[in-house]
Amino acid sequence: MANVLEVTEETFQDEVLSAQKPVLVDFSAVWCGPCKMIEPIVEQIAKDWAEHLKVVRLDVDTSPQLAINYQVMGVPTLMLFINGETKERLTGYQPKDRITDKLKPHLDGN
């Protein structure tokens, strides 16, 4: 998890919305089986794309208001933020190629 920063309601503004580069937010929960399955994929994306993308994890149980604000109805949910705006959303376990296919069009110019 070295490449994935944990964020909270207190740090979300600075780490995600005000970030200089695109941010992939992994909305997850410790009790969530599919979240544990996608975790190594998210960490690999964080490592592989470190120059172009910041990757953070947010626990919906410790930061429930953000989950409500962004209408996260299930976990895991991955959301790509660029300049504070949501550009992509993937809910549920996804294979790495499906995630990267969704991210690539937004990162090509970065």
N, CA, C and O atoms as a Tinker XYZ file with bonds, in Angstrom:
   440  protein
     1  N      0.819000   -1.189000    0.000000    73     2
     2  CA     0.000000    0.000000    0.000000    64     1     3
     3  C      0.868000    1.261000    0.000000    63     2     4     5
     4  O      0.367000    2.352000    0.275000    81     3
     5  N      2.118000    1.131000   -0.294000    73     3     6
     6  CA     3.050000    2.250000   -0.232000    64     5     7
     7  C      2.689000    3.375000   -1.197000    63     6     8     9
     8  O      2.945000    4.543000   -0.905000    81     7
     9  N      2.099000    3.040000   -2.340000    73     7    10
    10  CA     1.774000    4.046000   -3.340000    64     9    11
    11  C      0.368000    4.626000   -3.184000    63    10    12    13
    12  O     -0.002000    5.549000   -3.911000    81    11
    13  N     -0.410000    4.099000   -2.253000    73    11    14
    14  CA    -1.800000    4.518000   -2.086000    64    13    15
    15  C     -1.953000    5.230000   -0.747000    63    14    16    17
    16  O     -1.776000    4.634000    0.315000    81    15
    17  N     -2.283000    6.501000   -0.819000    73    15    18
    18  CA    -2.460000    7.325000    0.369000    64    17    19
    19  C     -3.872000    7.161000    0.911000    63    18    20    21
    20  O     -4.836000    7.164000    0.145000    81    19
    21  N     -3.998000    7.020000    2.214000    73    19    22
    22  CA    -5.318000    6.972000    2.847000    64    21    23
    23  C     -5.804000    8.412000    3.046000    63    22    24    25
    24  O     -5.079000    9.240000    3.597000    81    23
    25  N     -7.027000    8.710000    2.601000    73    23    26
    26  CA    -7.595000   10.041000    2.799000    64    25    27
    27  C     -8.854000    9.942000    3.651000    63    26    28    29
    28  O     -9.473000    8.883000    3.762000    81    27
    29  N     -9.214000   11.069000    4.246000    73    27    30
    30  CA   -10.396000   11.163000    5.103000    64    29    31
    31  C    -11.194000   12.392000    4.682000    63    30    32    33
    32  O    -10.803000   13.120000    3.769000    81    31
    33  N    -12.300000   12.608000    5.353000    73    31    34
    34  CA   -13.092000   13.808000    5.081000    64    33    35
    35  C    -12.265000   15.067000    5.313000    63    34    36    37
    36  O    -12.468000   16.078000    4.640000    81    35
    37  N    -11.339000   15.010000    6.258000    73    35    38
    38  CA   -10.509000   16.178000    6.588000    64    37    39
    39  C     -9.450000   16.457000    5.516000    63    38    40    41
    40  O     -9.087000   17.614000    5.304000    81    39
    41  N     -8.953000   15.428000    4.842000    73    39    42
    42  CA    -7.870000   15.612000    3.877000    64    41    43
    43  C     -8.326000   15.550000    2.422000    63    42    44    45
    44  O     -7.529000   15.809000    1.520000    81    43
    45  N     -9.573000   15.216000    2.180000    73    43    46
    46  CA   -10.080000   15.012000    0.816000    64    45    47
    47  C     -9.927000   16.251000   -0.058000    63    46    48    49
    48  O     -9.511000   16.148000   -1.212000    81    47
    49  N    -10.257000   17.407000    0.476000    73    47    50
    50  CA   -10.161000   18.654000   -0.307000    64    49    51
    51  C     -8.734000   18.860000   -0.821000    63    50    52    53
    52  O     -8.527000   19.086000   -2.013000    81    51
    53  N     -7.757000   18.780000    0.079000    73    51    54
    54  CA    -6.365000   19.022000   -0.310000    64    53    55
    55  C     -5.800000   17.916000   -1.196000    63    54    56    57
    56  O     -5.133000   18.194000   -2.192000    81    55
    57  N     -6.065000   16.671000   -0.836000    73    55    58
    58  CA    -5.441000   15.542000   -1.527000    64    57    59
    59  C     -6.109000   15.179000   -2.852000    63    58    60    61
    60  O     -5.461000   14.641000   -3.749000    81    59
    61  N     -7.408000   15.474000   -2.973000    73    59    62
    62  CA    -8.144000   15.056000   -4.177000    64    61    63
    63  C     -8.624000   16.263000   -4.986000    63    62    64    65
    64  O     -8.224000   16.435000   -6.138000    81    63
    65  N     -9.462000   17.081000   -4.400000    73    63    66
    66  CA   -10.099000   18.158000   -5.159000    64    65    67
    67  C     -9.125000   19.248000   -5.589000    63    66    68    69
    68  O     -9.316000   19.864000   -6.637000    81    67
    69  N     -8.089000   19.494000   -4.800000    73    67    70
    70  CA    -7.113000   20.542000   -5.127000    64    69    71
    71  C     -5.833000   19.984000   -5.745000    63    70    72    73
    72  O     -4.876000   20.729000   -5.956000    81    71
    73  N     -5.806000   18.700000   -6.033000    73    71    74
    74  CA    -4.596000   18.062000   -6.563000    64    73    75
    75  C     -4.233000   18.617000   -7.939000    63    74    76    77
    76  O     -5.105000   18.973000   -8.733000    81    75
    77  N     -2.946000   18.682000   -8.199000    73    75    78
    78  CA    -2.442000   19.198000   -9.467000    64    77    79
    79  C     -2.564000   18.184000  -10.605000    63    78    80    81
    80  O     -2.639000   18.567000  -11.773000    81    79
    81  N     -2.582000   16.898000  -10.267000    73    79    82
    82  CA    -2.727000   15.894000  -11.312000    64    81    83
    83  C     -3.977000   15.065000  -11.041000    63    82    84    85
    84  O     -4.543000   15.144000   -9.951000    81    83
    85  N     -4.414000   14.275000  -12.010000    73    83    86
    86  CA    -5.605000   13.442000  -11.802000    64    85    87
    87  C     -5.455000   12.540000  -10.580000    63    86    88    89
    88  O     -4.353000   12.104000  -10.246000    81    87
    89  N     -6.576000   12.271000   -9.923000    73    87    90
    90  CA    -6.584000   11.440000   -8.718000    64    89    91
    91  C     -7.619000   10.332000   -8.878000    63    90    92    93
    92  O     -8.783000   10.590000   -9.182000    81    91
    93  N     -7.177000    9.099000   -8.668000    73    91    94
    94  CA    -8.074000    7.958000   -8.634000    64    93    95
    95  C     -8.382000    7.676000   -7.171000    63    94    96    97
    96  O     -7.481000    7.393000   -6.382000    81    95
    97  N     -9.668000    7.755000   -6.810000    73    95    98
    98  CA   -10.084000    7.501000   -5.431000    64    97    99
    99  C    -10.728000    6.120000   -5.367000    63    98   100   101
   100  O    -11.665000    5.819000   -6.106000    81    99
   101  N    -10.207000    5.295000   -4.473000    73    99   102
   102  CA   -10.748000    3.965000   -4.223000    64   101   103
   103  C    -11.616000    4.065000   -2.967000    63   102   104   105
   104  O    -11.109000    4.058000   -1.846000    81   103
   105  N    -12.940000    4.158000   -3.175000    73   103   106
   106  CA   -13.880000    4.145000   -2.053000    64   105   107
   107  C    -14.036000    2.685000   -1.655000    63   106   108   109
   108  O    -14.496000    1.866000   -2.450000    81   107
   109  N    -13.649000    2.357000   -0.412000    73   107   110
   110  CA   -13.666000    0.960000    0.012000    64   109   111
   111  C    -14.047000    0.851000    1.479000    63   110   112   113
   112  O    -14.329000    1.847000    2.146000    81   111
   113  N    -14.048000   -0.382000    1.962000    73   111   114
   114  CA   -14.336000   -0.658000    3.376000    64   113   115
   115  C    -13.535000   -1.886000    3.788000    63   114   116   117
   116  O    -13.301000   -2.782000    2.977000    81   115
   117  N    -13.120000   -1.925000    5.042000    73   115   118
   118  CA   -12.274000   -3.030000    5.511000    64   117   119
   119  C    -12.993000   -4.378000    5.480000    63   118   120   121
   120  O    -12.350000   -5.419000    5.339000    81   119
   121  N    -14.312000   -4.367000    5.609000    73   119   122
   122  CA   -15.085000   -5.608000    5.650000    64   121   123
   123  C    -15.462000   -6.128000    4.266000    63   122   124   125
   124  O    -16.073000   -7.191000    4.154000    81   123
   125  N    -15.110000   -5.401000    3.219000    73   123   126
   126  CA   -15.574000   -5.668000    1.857000    64   125   127
   127  C    -14.655000   -6.644000    1.131000    63   126   128   129
   128  O    -13.489000   -6.337000    0.887000    81   127
   129  N    -15.174000   -7.812000    0.789000    73   127   130
   130  CA   -14.396000   -8.824000    0.069000    64   129   131
   131  C    -13.909000   -8.356000   -1.296000    63   130   132   133
   132  O    -12.718000   -8.474000   -1.584000    81   131
   133  N    -14.797000   -7.823000   -2.156000    73   131   134
   134  CA   -14.341000   -7.332000   -3.457000    64   133   135
   135  C    -13.319000   -6.191000   -3.339000    63   134   136   137
   136  O    -12.472000   -6.025000   -4.216000    81   135
   137  N    -13.399000   -5.407000   -2.254000    73   135   138
   138  CA   -12.414000   -4.338000   -2.038000    64   137   139
   139  C    -11.031000   -4.943000   -1.833000    63   138   140   141
   140  O    -10.039000   -4.422000   -2.341000    81   139
   141  N    -10.968000   -6.041000   -1.088000    73   139   142
   142  CA    -9.693000   -6.715000   -0.849000    64   141   143
   143  C     -9.153000   -7.324000   -2.144000    63   142   144   145
   144  O     -7.942000   -7.384000   -2.357000    81   143
   145  N    -10.076000   -7.777000   -3.010000    73   143   146
   146  CA    -9.662000   -8.362000   -4.285000    64   145   147
   147  C     -9.102000   -7.302000   -5.236000    63   146   148   149
   148  O     -8.163000   -7.576000   -5.984000    81   147
   149  N     -9.667000   -6.105000   -5.212000    73   147   150
   150  CA    -9.240000   -5.057000   -6.138000    64   149   151
   151  C     -8.027000   -4.286000   -5.611000    63   150   152   153
   152  O     -7.347000   -3.594000   -6.369000    81   151
   153  N     -7.764000   -4.410000   -4.310000    73   151   154
   154  CA    -6.676000   -3.656000   -3.690000    64   153   155
   155  C     -5.324000   -3.832000   -4.396000    63   154   156   157
   156  O     -4.663000   -2.831000   -4.668000    81   155
   157  N     -4.883000   -5.067000   -4.704000    73   155   158
   158  CA    -3.590000   -5.201000   -5.385000    64   157   159
   159  C     -3.588000   -4.571000   -6.786000    63   158   160   161
   160  O     -2.554000   -4.090000   -7.249000    81   159
   161  N     -4.736000   -4.576000   -7.451000    73   159   162
   162  CA    -4.840000   -3.959000   -8.777000    64   161   163
   163  C     -4.679000   -2.454000   -8.651000    63   162   164   165
   164  O     -3.944000   -1.838000   -9.422000    81   163
   165  N     -5.366000   -1.860000   -7.681000    73   163   166
   166  CA    -5.279000   -0.417000   -7.454000    64   165   167
   167  C     -3.836000   -0.040000   -7.094000    63   166   168   169
   168  O     -3.321000    0.973000   -7.566000    81   167
   169  N     -3.201000   -0.843000   -6.273000    73   167   170
   170  CA    -1.819000   -0.562000   -5.889000    64   169   171
   171  C     -0.870000   -0.674000   -7.082000    63   170   172   173
   172  O      0.085000    0.096000   -7.192000    81   171
   173  N     -1.131000   -1.631000   -7.973000    73   171   174
   174  CA    -0.298000   -1.768000   -9.168000    64   173   175
   175  C     -0.488000   -0.569000  -10.101000    63   174   176   177
   176  O      0.479000   -0.074000  -10.681000    81   175
   177  N     -1.717000   -0.107000  -10.246000    73   175   178
   178  CA    -1.983000    1.093000  -11.057000    64   177   179
   179  C     -1.258000    2.290000  -10.447000    63   178   180   181
   180  O     -0.664000    3.090000  -11.170000    81   179
   181  N     -1.304000    2.416000   -9.130000    73   179   182
   182  CA    -0.618000    3.527000   -8.451000    64   181   183
   183  C      0.876000    3.489000   -8.748000    63   182   184   185
   184  O      1.498000    4.529000   -8.963000    81   183
   185  N      1.445000    2.300000   -8.761000    73   183   186
   186  CA     2.885000    2.150000   -9.017000    64   185   187
   187  C      3.205000    2.420000  -10.491000    63   186   188   189
   188  O      4.130000    3.170000  -10.806000    81   187
   189  N      2.434000    1.805000  -11.384000    73   187   190
   190  CA     2.710000    1.906000  -12.817000    64   189   191
   191  C      2.487000    3.316000  -13.365000    63   190   192   193
   192  O      3.194000    3.747000  -14.276000    81   191
   193  N      1.523000    4.022000  -12.824000    73   191   194
   194  CA     1.114000    5.311000  -13.377000    64   193   195
   195  C      1.469000    6.475000  -12.458000    63   194   196   197
   196  O      0.861000    7.541000  -12.550000    81   195
   197  N      2.430000    6.286000  -11.591000    73   195   198
   198  CA     2.762000    7.291000  -10.571000    64   197   199
   199  C      3.073000    8.669000  -11.157000    63   198   200   201
   200  O      2.796000    9.684000  -10.518000    81   199
   201  N      3.635000    8.717000  -12.344000    73   199   202
   202  CA     3.973000   10.008000  -12.949000    64   201   203
   203  C      2.746000   10.777000  -13.410000    63   202   204   205
   204  O      2.768000   12.006000  -13.466000    81   203
   205  N      1.678000   10.065000  -13.739000    73   203   206
   206  CA     0.499000   10.683000  -14.345000    64   205   207
   207  C     -0.713000   10.746000  -13.437000    63   206   208   209
   208  O     -1.658000   11.487000  -13.709000    81   207
   209  N     -0.694000    9.972000  -12.359000    73   207   210
   210  CA    -1.899000    9.763000  -11.581000    64   209   211
   211  C     -1.572000    9.592000  -10.098000    63   210   212   213
   212  O     -0.629000    8.890000   -9.732000    81   211
   213  N     -2.352000   10.235000   -9.271000    73   211   214
   214  CA    -2.265000   10.041000   -7.816000    64   213   215
   215  C     -3.385000    9.074000   -7.440000    63   214   216   217
   216  O     -4.507000    9.206000   -7.928000    81   215
   217  N     -3.091000    8.115000   -6.586000    73   215   218
   218  CA    -4.092000    7.137000   -6.174000    64   217   219
   219  C     -4.258000    7.206000   -4.661000    63   218   220   221
   220  O     -3.284000    7.162000   -3.909000    81   219
   221  N     -5.529000    7.315000   -4.226000    73   219   222
   222  CA    -5.830000    7.391000   -2.798000    64   221   223
   223  C     -6.952000    6.413000   -2.463000    63   222   224   225
   224  O     -7.721000    5.990000   -3.326000    81   223
   225  N     -7.014000    6.077000   -1.203000    73   223   226
   226  CA    -8.071000    5.179000   -0.716000    64   225   227
   227  C     -8.857000    5.896000    0.363000    63   226   228   229
   228  O     -8.288000    6.583000    1.210000    81   227
   229  N    -10.176000    5.729000    0.323000    73   227   230
   230  CA   -11.050000    6.337000    1.314000    64   229   231
   231  C    -11.961000    5.262000    1.896000    63   230   232   233
   232  O    -12.673000    4.579000    1.159000    81   231
   233  N    -11.938000    5.115000    3.204000    73   231   234
   234  CA   -12.791000    4.148000    3.892000    64   233   235
   235  C    -14.166000    4.784000    4.094000    63   234   236   237
   236  O    -14.295000    5.796000    4.784000    81   235
   237  N    -15.189000    4.182000    3.486000    73   235   238
   238  CA   -16.533000    4.770000    3.554000    64   237   239
   239  C    -17.126000    4.704000    4.960000    63   238   240   241
   240  O    -18.047000    5.455000    5.280000    81   239
   241  N    -16.607000    3.819000    5.793000    73   239   242
   242  CA   -17.112000    3.732000    7.165000    64   241   243
   243  C    -16.565000    4.853000    8.049000    63   242   244   245
   244  O    -17.254000    5.320000    8.957000    81   243
   245  N    -15.340000    5.283000    7.787000    73   243   246
   246  CA   -14.762000    6.358000    8.590000    64   245   247
   247  C    -15.017000    7.736000    7.979000    63   246   248   249
   248  O    -14.857000    8.752000    8.655000    81   247
   249  N    -15.413000    7.776000    6.701000    73   247   250
   250  CA   -15.738000    9.045000    6.034000    64   249   251
   251  C    -17.070000    8.907000    5.289000    63   250   252   253
   252  O    -17.116000    9.031000    4.065000    81   251
   253  N    -18.157000    8.649000    6.034000    73   251   254
   254  CA   -19.442000    8.375000    5.369000    64   253   255
   255  C    -20.018000    9.568000    4.609000    63   254   256   257
   256  O    -20.724000    9.377000    3.619000    81   255
   257  N    -19.733000   10.781000    5.044000    73   255   258
   258  CA   -20.315000   11.937000    4.365000    64   257   259
   259  C    -19.814000   12.059000    2.925000    63   258   260   261
   260  O    -20.573000   12.449000    2.038000    81   259
   261  N    -18.550000   11.729000    2.690000    73   259   262
   262  CA   -18.027000   11.771000    1.324000    64   261   263
   263  C    -18.685000   10.708000    0.450000    63   262   264   265
   264  O    -18.962000   10.954000   -0.723000    81   263
   265  N    -18.935000    9.540000    1.008000    73   263   266
   266  CA   -19.627000    8.493000    0.260000    64   265   267
   267  C    -21.031000    8.971000   -0.130000    63   266   268   269
   268  O    -21.491000    8.715000   -1.243000    81   267
   269  N    -21.694000    9.652000    0.772000    73   267   270
   270  CA   -23.025000   10.202000    0.489000    64   269   271
   271  C    -22.925000   11.300000   -0.568000    63   270   272   273
   272  O    -23.691000   11.308000   -1.531000    81   271
   273  N    -21.986000   12.221000   -0.388000    73   271   274
   274  CA   -21.828000   13.344000   -1.317000    64   273   275
   275  C    -21.584000   12.882000   -2.750000    63   274   276   277
   276  O    -22.077000   13.497000   -3.696000    81   275
   277  N    -20.829000   11.805000   -2.909000    73   275   278
   278  CA   -20.498000   11.314000   -4.244000    64   277   279
   279  C    -21.352000   10.122000   -4.659000    63   278   280   281
   280  O    -21.029000    9.422000   -5.619000    81   279
   281  N    -22.441000    9.894000   -3.930000    73   279   282
   282  CA   -23.429000    8.863000   -4.256000    64   281   283
   283  C    -22.796000    7.491000   -4.456000    63   282   284   285
   284  O    -23.116000    6.770000   -5.401000    81   283
   285  N    -21.894000    7.150000   -3.546000    73   283   286
   286  CA   -21.274000    5.832000   -3.568000    64   285   287
   287  C    -22.246000    4.869000   -2.884000    63   286   288   289
   288  O    -22.400000    4.881000   -1.663000    81   287
   289  N    -22.892000    4.040000   -3.693000    73   287   290
   290  CA   -23.915000    3.126000   -3.189000    64   289   291
   291  C    -23.372000    1.728000   -2.917000    63   290   292   293
   292  O    -24.016000    0.924000   -2.242000    81   291
   293  N    -22.187000    1.444000   -3.445000    73   291   294
   294  CA   -21.573000    0.147000   -3.238000    64   293   295
   295  C    -20.061000    0.282000   -3.276000    63   294   296   297
   296  O    -19.520000    1.206000   -3.882000    81   295
   297  N    -19.398000   -0.641000   -2.627000    73   295   298
   298  CA   -17.938000   -0.639000   -2.625000    64   297   299
   299  C    -17.450000   -1.965000   -3.180000    63   298   300   301
   300  O    -18.112000   -2.987000   -2.996000    81   299
   301  N    -16.317000   -1.974000   -3.848000    73   299   302
   302  CA   -15.476000   -0.819000   -4.153000    64   301   303
   303  C    -16.074000    0.044000   -5.260000    63   302   304   305
   304  O    -16.733000   -0.454000   -6.172000    81   303
   305  N    -15.832000    1.341000   -5.159000    73   303   306
   306  CA   -16.128000    2.279000   -6.234000    64   305   307
   307  C    -14.853000    3.067000   -6.502000    63   306   308   309
   308  O    -14.263000    3.648000   -5.590000    81   307
   309  N    -14.441000    3.079000   -7.749000    73   307   310
   310  CA   -13.284000    3.861000   -8.161000    64   309   311
   311  C    -13.794000    5.089000   -8.897000    63   310   312   313
   312  O    -14.624000    4.982000   -9.800000    81   311
   313  N    -13.297000    6.249000   -8.510000    73   311   314
   314  CA   -13.681000    7.485000   -9.177000    64   313   315
   315  C    -12.429000    8.256000   -9.554000    63   314   316   317
   316  O    -11.509000    8.414000   -8.751000    81   315
   317  N    -12.411000    8.736000  -10.797000    73   315   318
   318  CA   -11.301000    9.541000  -11.285000    64   317   319
   319  C    -11.696000   11.009000  -11.206000    63   318   320   321
   320  O    -12.700000   11.428000  -11.783000    81   319
   321  N    -10.895000   11.780000  -10.487000    73   319   322
   322  CA   -11.112000   13.221000  -10.348000    64   321   323
   323  C    -10.024000   13.955000  -11.121000    63   322   324   325
   324  O     -8.839000   13.649000  -10.988000    81   323
   325  N    -10.439000   14.927000  -11.932000    73   323   326
   326  CA    -9.498000   15.803000  -12.624000    64   325   327
   327  C     -9.961000   17.233000  -12.371000    63   326   328   329
   328  O    -11.098000   17.596000  -12.674000    81   327
   329  N     -9.057000   18.037000  -11.810000    73   327   330
   330  CA    -9.384000   19.423000  -11.445000    64   329   331
   331  C    -10.624000   19.497000  -10.565000    63   330   332   333
   332  O    -11.445000   20.402000  -10.718000    81   331
   333  N    -10.760000   18.543000   -9.641000    73   331   334
   334  CA   -11.856000   18.545000   -8.692000    64   333   335
   335  C    -13.170000   18.007000   -9.216000    63   334   336   337
   336  O    -14.156000   17.976000   -8.479000    81   335
   337  N    -13.213000   17.581000  -10.473000    73   335   338
   338  CA   -14.443000   17.056000  -11.065000    64   337   339
   339  C    -14.328000   15.561000  -11.320000    63   338   340   341
   340  O    -13.261000   15.058000  -11.671000    81   339
   341  N    -15.449000   14.854000  -11.137000    73   339   342
   342  CA   -15.490000   13.426000  -11.406000    64   341   343
   343  C    -15.551000   13.196000  -12.913000    63   342   344   345
   344  O    -16.425000   13.727000  -13.597000    81   343
   345  N    -14.619000   12.403000  -13.417000    73   343   346
   346  CA   -14.569000   12.116000  -14.858000    64   345   347
   347  C    -14.945000   10.672000  -15.186000    63   346   348   349
   348  O    -15.452000   10.400000  -16.274000    81   347
   349  N    -14.704000    9.753000  -14.268000    73   347   350
   350  CA   -15.047000    8.336000  -14.469000    64   349   351
   351  C    -15.474000    7.734000  -13.149000    63   350   352   353
   352  O    -15.080000    8.200000  -12.080000    81   351
   353  N    -16.294000    6.682000  -13.236000    73   351   354
   354  CA   -16.741000    5.936000  -12.054000    64   353   355
   355  C    -16.879000    4.471000  -12.440000    63   354   356   357
   356  O    -17.512000    4.136000  -13.441000    81   355
   357  N    -16.280000    3.607000  -11.635000    73   355   358
   358  CA   -16.421000    2.162000  -11.808000    64   357   359
   359  C    -16.826000    1.588000  -10.460000    63   358   360   361
   360  O    -16.190000    1.866000   -9.443000    81   359
   361  N    -17.874000    0.795000  -10.452000    73   359   362
   362  CA   -18.350000    0.215000   -9.197000    64   361   363
   363  C    -18.226000   -1.300000   -9.261000    63   362   364   365
   364  O    -18.515000   -1.916000  -10.287000    81   363
   365  N    -17.792000   -1.892000   -8.150000    73   363   366
   366  CA   -17.625000   -3.332000   -8.075000    64   365   367
   367  C    -16.238000   -3.747000   -8.531000    63   366   368   369
   368  O    -15.466000   -2.935000   -9.042000    81   367
   369  N    -15.938000   -5.009000   -8.342000    73   367   370
   370  CA   -14.633000   -5.526000   -8.760000    64   369   371
   371  C    -14.499000   -5.381000  -10.268000    63   370   372   373
   372  O    -15.421000   -5.708000  -11.017000    81   371
   373  N    -13.359000   -4.895000  -10.705000    73   371   374
   374  CA   -13.061000   -4.746000  -12.133000    64   373   375
   375  C    -11.660000   -5.296000  -12.391000    63   374   376   377
   376  O    -10.765000   -5.104000  -11.568000    81   375
   377  N    -11.458000   -5.971000  -13.513000    73   375   378
   378  CA   -10.101000   -6.388000  -13.855000    64   377   379
   379  C     -9.259000   -5.168000  -14.222000    63   378   380   381
   380  O     -9.792000   -4.128000  -14.609000    81   379
   381  N     -7.958000   -5.306000  -14.098000    73   379   382
   382  CA    -7.046000   -4.183000  -14.320000    64   381   383
   383  C     -7.225000   -3.560000  -15.700000    63   382   384   385
   384  O     -7.238000   -2.335000  -15.819000    81   383
   385  N     -7.363000   -4.374000  -16.744000    73   383   386
   386  CA    -7.469000   -3.813000  -18.088000    64   385   387
   387  C     -8.726000   -2.968000  -18.264000    63   386   388   389
   388  O     -8.699000   -1.981000  -18.999000    81   387
   389  N     -9.807000   -3.326000  -17.618000    73   387   390
   390  CA   -11.035000   -2.535000  -17.711000    64   389   391
   391  C    -10.840000   -1.180000  -17.024000    63   390   392   393
   392  O    -11.299000   -0.151000  -17.519000    81   391
   393  N    -10.156000   -1.194000  -15.886000    73   391   394
   394  CA    -9.897000    0.063000  -15.167000    64   393   395
   395  C     -8.988000    0.955000  -15.998000    63   394   396   397
   396  O     -9.278000    2.136000  -16.186000    81   395
   397  N     -7.895000    0.398000  -16.493000    73   395   398
   398  CA    -6.951000    1.223000  -17.251000    64   397   399
   399  C     -7.566000    1.717000  -18.557000    63   398   400   401
   400  O     -7.255000    2.824000  -18.997000    81   399
   401  N     -8.426000    0.925000  -19.184000    73   399   402
   402  CA    -9.099000    1.384000  -20.403000    64   401   403
   403  C     -9.974000    2.608000  -20.130000    63   402   404   405
   404  O    -10.102000    3.482000  -20.987000    81   403
   405  N    -10.568000    2.673000  -18.957000    73   403   406
   406  CA   -11.396000    3.825000  -18.586000    64   405   407
   407  C    -10.538000    5.044000  -18.244000    63   406   408   409
   408  O    -10.954000    6.179000  -18.479000    81   407
   409  N     -9.350000    4.819000  -17.694000    73   407   410
   410  CA    -8.490000    5.914000  -17.283000    64   409   411
   411  C     -7.706000    6.530000  -18.434000    63   410   412   413
   412  O     -7.539000    7.748000  -18.495000    81   411
   413  N     -7.230000    5.695000  -19.342000    73   411   414
   414  CA    -6.320000    6.145000  -20.402000    64   413   415
   415  C     -6.786000    7.381000  -21.168000    63   414   416   417
   416  O     -5.983000    8.294000  -21.359000    81   415
   417  N     -8.032000    7.459000  -21.613000    73   415   418
   418  CA    -8.438000    8.644000  -22.393000    64   417   419
   419  C     -8.273000    9.956000  -21.617000    63   418   420   421
   420  O     -8.073000   11.012000  -22.215000    81   419
   421  N     -8.354000    9.886000  -20.319000    73   419   422
   422  CA    -8.239000   11.093000  -19.484000    64   421   423
   423  C     -6.791000   11.442000  -19.151000    63   422   424   425
   424  O     -6.495000   12.569000  -18.752000    81   423
   425  N     -5.896000   10.479000  -19.316000    73   423   426
   426  CA    -4.510000   10.682000  -18.909000    64   425   427
   427  C     -3.551000   10.857000  -20.065000    63   426   428   429
   428  O     -2.387000   11.195000  -19.851000    81   427
   429  N     -4.007000   10.637000  -21.276000    73   427   430
   430  CA    -3.112000   10.728000  -22.431000    64   429   431
   431  C     -2.448000   12.088000  -22.561000    63   430   432   433
   432  O     -1.293000   12.180000  -22.976000    81   431
   433  N     -3.165000   13.135000  -22.212000    73   431   434
   434  CA    -2.609000   14.476000  -22.348000    64   433   435
   435  C     -1.736000   14.889000  -21.183000    63   434   436   437
   436  O     -1.157000   15.975000  -21.204000    81   435
   437  N     -1.625000   14.037000  -20.152000    73   435   438
   438  CA    -0.887000   14.413000  -18.943000    64   437   439
   439  C      0.504000   13.852000  -18.932000    63   438   440
   440  O      1.254000   14.078000  -17.982000    81   439
